[in-house]
Amino acid sequence: MTGYAQARAAVIALLPELKGWTVYTDGIATGAHPPWVVVSLSENGREHTERLATTNHLATLDIRVVGSSELGIGIVCDKLTTALDGASPGNGVASLLPDKDSGVYASDLVATGTSTPYLMRVLTWRTGWPA
């Protein structure tokens, strides 16, 4: 059995090394500018018995990859999907089930020197752990 903090630590430990990219694991980027990888694990549901006792916690792993080129973002996303699709974090946390891929799109972030929007791609996985 595990709680949120243990589940989060087990999932974060699966992240591959991403040279040249700053990885933020608290759900928000605080640097001056991309390239960034922003990781967030959010509990978004619970399963219950008929007597309303919680049996499982359901969660989504959300990873936002922000950079200036589609190629760079594609390489990072390939490393992430290779490392995370179906991966088993252990500690009672269910394997990561790929859920959504936004594809690359222009974000609201703009490079100050060129006024060019940074590109973004969002990947999500589903997981959970017992109560």
N, C-alpha and C positions, 0 to 999 in steps of 0.2 A: 504494500500500500504506500501511497505517496501523497503529498500535498502539492499545491501549486509551485512553491519555491523549488522543491525537489524535481518536479516534472520539467520546469523551465530550465534548470541547470542541466538536466540530462539531454534536453533537446539542443540547447546552446552548444554543448560539448560536441555535437555532431557536425558543426559548421566547418567547412574546409578552410584552409589558409587561402586568402585572396590578396596576393601581393599587389601593392599599389592602390588598394581600395581601403578606405577607413570603414570599419564595421562597428556600427552602433547597436548594442543589444538591449537598449532601454526604450525602443520604440520611437525615438526622436533623434534627428541629426543635429549636432551642435557646432559643427565645424564651419569655417568660412565659406567653403564651396565644395561641390562634389569633385571627385567620384566618391559615392557613398553606397553602403549597403546597410539598410535600416531593418532590424529584426524585432518582431513583436510576437509574443505568445499570449493570446487572449482566451480566457475561459469564456465560452459563449453559450453554455447550456449544461444541463444536468439531466440524468435519467433517474427516475424514481420508482419505488415499488408502489403498490396500491395504497399503502399506508403512508406514502410520501417520504419514506426514508430514501436518501440519496444513495444510489448504487454506483454511478459513474459520473465523472466530470468530462465534459466535451470541450475541445479547444481548437483554435485555428492558429497555425503558424503563418505569419504574414511577413514576407521579405520584399522590401522595395529596393530596387537597384537603380541608382541615378548616376548618369555620366554624360559625357559629351558625344559619344559615338555608339552607334548601334552595334558595331563589331565588339567593342569592349564590354558592353552590356550583355551581348550574346555569349561571350566567353565566360563571364561570371555566372550567368544563369545556367549554362551548361555544367559548370563545376558544381553549382548548388543542386541541380536536379540529379546529377550523378551521385552526389553524396547523400541526398536526403530522400529521394523517392523510395519508399518501402523500408527505409532505415528503422531499426529498432533501438530506441533510446535506452531501454532497460529501466530498472527501478519501477517496474509495473506500468510504464507508459506504453501505450499502443504504438505500433509501427506508424510511420508518417505516410498518409495516403494523399497523393497529389490531388489537388482540388481545382485550382484555377490558374490561368496564365493570361495576363492582360495583353501580352504582346507589347512591343515598344511604341511609345507615344510621346509627344512633346509635353513636358510638365509645365507647371506654373513658375518654376524656378528659371531665372534668366541669368546668363553669364554677364556680369557687369561690363567687361571689356568689349564684348561684341554684340550685346543685346540679343544673343541667340538663346533660345530656350534649351535647357538641359533635357535630355531624354530620360524616360523612366519605363521600367517594366516591373510588374508586381506578380509575384508567385505566392500561392498559398497551398498549405497542406492541412489536413484534418488529423486529429489525434485525440487521445483521452487517457484517463487513468481511473482506477477504482477509488471509491470513497473510503 
